[in-house]
Structures are given as C-alpha cells and as structure tokens.
C-alpha cells in the first residue's frame, strides 16, 4: 500500500507540472479566476484515448487493453474532486479497453476501413 501511495504522490506532482502556466502579465483577479476553473485530469484523457485505441485494435493486439487497464488502475487515485471536472474519462476509457479485451477473448474482430 505504501508503494501505491508513493506512486500516486509522484503522479500528482507530475500533474502539477502539467497544470502550471506562465502567469506573467496577468492581474491578481485574472490569476484567481484561472485558479477557480476546474481542470481535466491528464491521466484520464490518456486513459480515454488509449481506451479508444484498445477498442479499435484490442481484438488483434491484446497488449493495448492490458496497458490501458494498468494505467487506469494506477492513475484513478490521482483524481481530485475539488480541482478537476469529472472522472468519466477514466470510466469510459476503462469500459472501452474492457470491451476490446473481451472481444479478443471471444475471437470477435472489427472490420476497420483503413
């Protein structure tokens, strides 16, 4: 459990680096307004995008759903209700990757137009 807490702490520090912006030239009122706007969790966006890739290519390459589920499980704990918008990116990405993994297990494939 200590390892998971250390990973989450490290991921939250990385997330703060992503959220940082150059506030030079902004007034204090503008800075306060920007700080009140809720952000989107960058790991949730990653899980959602790779969930779509897992759904599309998971039936052929099962490594995509496995990676997506691993990242989703490790990063769902970085979600902060007070500063971030919603956790649905995690949920949708997880469902899409589970669907891709299920399709791989039963042998179903997509017919993609490429």
Secondary structure, DSSP 4 states (H G I P E B T S, - for coil): -HHHHHHHHHHHHHHHHHH----TT--HHHHHHHHHSPB--HHHHHHHHHHHHHHHHTTT-THHHHHHHHHHHHHGGG--TTTB--SHHHHHHHHHHHHHHHHHHHT-------
